[in-house]
Amino acid sequence: MSIAAVVLPLGPVALIPLRLVQGFCFAALAQSLFLHFSRHAPEERKSSFVSTANSFLLVGQSVGPLLAGPLVMALPVSGAVLVMALASLVACLLAVGPARAEDHAGADEAADEQTPPVSAGTPANTETHRDPSPESPVGGVQVRPFHAWLLAPDRLRNEADRHAMPWYQADAEQALRVLDGWKRRRVLVREPERGLFAYEQQGPLGWQRGVISAVHLDSRLLPHQDVIPARTEEIAELMRTSGTIPPVLLGYSGDGRTAAHLDAATRRRPLAQVFTTAGQEHRVWRLDDRDSWADIIDELQSRSALIADGHHRHTAARQLRRQRYAAGHGAGPWDYIPGVLVDTKHSPLRLQPMHRVLPRVDPGRLFAAAARQFRLTPLRGSLERWVEVLQAHAARGPAFVLATGDHAVLLTHPHPRFLHRSVGRLPEQLQSLHVGLLHALITLEWQIPASGIGYEPRAAKALQRARAEAGAVVLTLPPTERDLHAAAAAGIRLPHKAASFGPAPHPSLLLHTLNWTEQHAGNPLRERLSPDQQRP
């Protein structure tokens, strides 16, 4: 169109506004495409979709003038302009359908904002209590009470049932059968009203306290690890079939209000209590006080939360929500995911390493390759001594232990060629992290695919697996929590299983189920209020 416009009887000055309009339209087109893909592209492929759209735009910029030039030469000017106008009209008509779909999605989002997660608002009666009101979310972590299914351990038949959690079944259909069986036998009991819940666990794996709530998927949740698409799809299928999902572990830095309400709640008798084979005691309490609800909601909506455990569940939940919206459904229970929100100032999370188990590999090949990429120092003594040496060297620079059943070496001082050839291919923020070097070493240098890597937080268990599976193990240390927050804030995903936060919440003590036929309507907190209380 620009070439055709040039042949019009216009002076150079008259063409300047035309070119400005053209530039504005092209910029608007590019931003519209990028906005569309940022909303609707799969989370794990979003960057590739945006890059492809940008490439098509650049190709169009080049091909358009190349085709327009010969067209102006072959036809009269008026004919060339007419052909280009018809081409533009056809393009506009083709864009009508996607534009309407985008408008529909925008309307759904607007409707979602009118029925948002509950936020703290002005109380109906300040002398009696404060009640959250359905105002538009202001960002941060947006939470709301939910209808929970509570585990009743005394209703389980035997010890085998006690640990046959629905979420850990072999397939989705089996998980659904176990879940339905537990409901029939009242092993799972539906709580009569929505609520927020205090949760605590303690034992050999550590102590942890947090609040369990439904968390809106558009909350400011910070992922820090990559996910495996196949595993994400498996979890999404479990969610579609059973309608359940264990809570995601979220860490945030609070101002102490939520921690104070949890401390008060845990002095009472718990609603449910479970002991696991690992020796952990898990307990849960209902938070009934409306002031505590308002304080918790108000505190969290000004915070961000790091996804400590549950990256695949979070990604699967977002994928499932996209499918529901694409099917024409608006806001609903699929907009939320259950979460255990832990104030790390009052209940620090344990950051554990994830050692790499490499089954069925030739240890000799790995030792020879490692000698070309690191300085190797033979290790003697026990496994505990290996870990002590690793900790001492990792404080000064990258360090790992490569071991088999009876042989171990310390890897330090990576060679410059390895740093340039393999580590240099990683994002800049990863190149300085030990976990980045480890990822480059195993996947790029040793050419071991992701499917051939096992993960184990306990060094003794990792070494035992390596012996049993005729392979090797790489012992490592976890990244620091500061590194994880910096990566999450920069939008950088660390390699899969970069670290393990714990202890993990109990998967079935308090279940949040998705009712696929139920749409959210109104403020769930106000459903429990009398007409007098609902008056402004």
Buried (B, 14 or more C-beta within 10 A) or exposed (E): BEBBBBEEEEEEEEBEEBEEEBEEEEEEEBEBBBEBBEBBBBBBEBEEBBEBBBEEBEEEEEEBEEEBEEBBEEEEEEEBBEBBEEBEEEEEEEEEEEEEEBEEBEEBBEEBEEBBBBBBBEBBEEEEBBBBBBBEBEEBBBBBBBBBBBBBBEEBEEEEBBEBBBBEBEEBEBBBBBBEBBBEEEBBBEBEEBBBBBBBBBBEBBBBBBBBBBBBBBBBBBBBBBBBBEBBBBBBBBBBBBBBBBBBBBBBEBBEBBBBBBEBBBEEEBBBBBEBEEEBBBBBBBBEBBBBBBBBBBBBBEBBBBBBBBBBBBBBBBBBBBEBBEEEBBBBBBBBBBBBBBBBEBBBBBBBBBBBBBBEBEBEEBBEBBEEBBEBBEBEEEBEEBBEBBEEBBEEEBBBBBBBBEEBBBBBBBEEEBBEBBBEEBEEBBBEBBBBBBBBBBBBBBEBEBEBBBBBBEBEEBBBBBBEBEBBBBBBBBBEBEBBBBBBEEEBBBBBBBBBBBBBBBBBBBBBBBEEEEEBEEBBBBEBBEEEBEEE
